């Protein structure tokens, strides 16, 4: 479970649409383990394979240690509520930068597990926000794109000053 280097904003890889996973084998398990170790070291609550330069549709979430680790392979949002909520978001690829993003409060989504078995689930509130955030990343949409141009420009300038 090595900690892997994380791509930093504005790396072009963060705009890459990730390919579906087709091989459910030991290498997928190893990738999931590396993602978990990397996410915990960052630290963060979610990470995608794209964050470490592996452009496959894999994400790991650990909202808190008691809730456990969640692995989503080929996740896809199938429904979203009209009701929205505002939540502060950030990224392991842009440490220290956060801002408020508005997203649907509830979603339905499907995904595969490490063995390739398909699951359909519902999520709301923080879990729904996290899944939407990570699915965006798998689709090549960095969270900053969910901000107004003014907020995005301000945040990027502020973040760049902290990067030396």
N, C-alpha and C positions, 0 to 999 in steps of 0.2 A: 504493500500500500504506500508507494512513494507519493510525496507531495509534488505535484507537477507545477511548472511555471504557468501563470495565468496571463492571458493576452490582456494588455492594457488598452483602454480607450485612447486614441481613435483607431486602433488596429483594424485593418480591412477585414480580417477574419470575423469580426463581430457583426459584419453585414452579410455573412454567408448563410444561405438557406441550407439547413442540414438535411442529409440524405436519410431515408428510413433505414433502420437496422433490419438486416435480413438473416444474420447469423446469430443464433441464440446459443452461444458456446462459452467456453472458459474465458475467452478474451473479453466478452461482454461483462462477465463477473469481475474480471480484473480492472476493467475500465470503471465500473461502478465503485469498486473499492478505492481506486485512485481519486475519483471525484469526491468521495466522502472525505478522505484524508485531506485533500486540497481545500475543500469547502471549510472544514473545521479549522484548518490552519489560517485561512484568510483573515478573519472568520466571516462566515455568512450562514444563511439559512437555506440557500438554494444555489445550485450551480448546474450548468449544462456542459456537455462534452465540448461544445463550441468555445467555452471559456478557456479551455486548455488546448485549443487548436485541433480537436478531433471533431470533424463535422458530420456527426451522426446524431440522430434524434434520441438522445438520452439525457435525462435530468435526474438529479438527486435532491430531495428536500429533507431537512431535519429541522422542524419548527422549534422543537425543544427536545432535550435528551430523553425525557420521560415518554414523549409521544412516539419516538422511534424514527427510523430512517425509512423514507419512501423512495422507491425507484420507479420511474416512469419511462418506458421505452415506447417510442413512436406516439407520444401523447397528442391528442387532437380534441379541441373544444368543439362540442356538438350543439351546445345551446348556451345562451347567456341571458341573464335577467335584464329587464329594462331598468330596474332599481340599481343605482350606483352607490359607490362609497369612495371616499378620499382616503388614501393611505400614503405614508412616506415610504418611498422606494429608493434604492441605490443598487450598486452592483459590485461584485468582487473584482470586476475589471476597471472600476473607477472608485477605489477606496476613499472614504471620507466625504463623497459627494452624495447628497440626498435632496429630494424634493417631493412635493405632494403630487400624486397621480390619481386621476379618477378612472375607475374601472367598474364593470358590472359586479354587483355584490354576490351573485350566485351564478354558478355554471354547472353544466353537465359535460363530462369528458370521457373519452375512452383512451385506453392505453394497453400496452402489453407489459407483462412482468418479465423477469429474467429468463423464464422458460418459454416465453412466447405466447403464453395464455392471455387472451383478450379479457379486459375488464371494462365495465361501464360504471361510473360513479358520479355522484353529485358533490359539490363543495360550495361552501359559502364563507363569507368574511375573509379572514387572513389566509386560509388555505386557498380559497378561490383566487385571491390576489396573487399569491405566489405562483400558482399554476399558470395563470395568464401571463405573468411576467416571464417565466421560463419558456413557455410556448412561443411567446414573442421572440425571445432570443433564438430559439431553434428555427424560427422563420426569418431570421436575419434582421429583426427589428430590435435595436438597442433601446432600452427604456427611455432614454432622452428624447426619442422621437414622439413620445406620448406627452411631452411638454409643449407649451406655446414657444414660438421662436424666441420671444423676449426672455422667458424663464430659462430656456435652454442656453442661449448665448451668455446670459449672466452666470449661470452655473458653470459652464465650460471655462469661462475666463477666470472665475474664482478657483476652480480646480487646477487649471494650468499653472497658476501662481504657486500652488502648493507643491508642484512637481519639479520645481527648480528651473 
